[in-house]
């Protein structure tokens, strides 16, 4: 079964947050491939931009 992760989980893989270790363990416990939609990619890019501009 392919895994699908919400953009909030994906963001935690790229930006260090308090719950990033939990997200890393969760993603690491699943077998690839992982689904990534264009919408998720856009959401993650926008979230990173917002964090940088703060």
Phi, psi and omega in degrees: 000132178281144181266149176232127180244139176297154182299332177296324177290316180300318179303319182294344176281338183251334182239127181290117176231170182302325183259014178301317179301323179294317180296320179297317178295319180299310180295321180294338181276353181255149178275138176290159009274158177250139177286137173221113180271165176296326178296316178299315180301317178296316179299318180293316178301315180295321179296319178294317177301317179296321179292325180289324185279353181282000000 
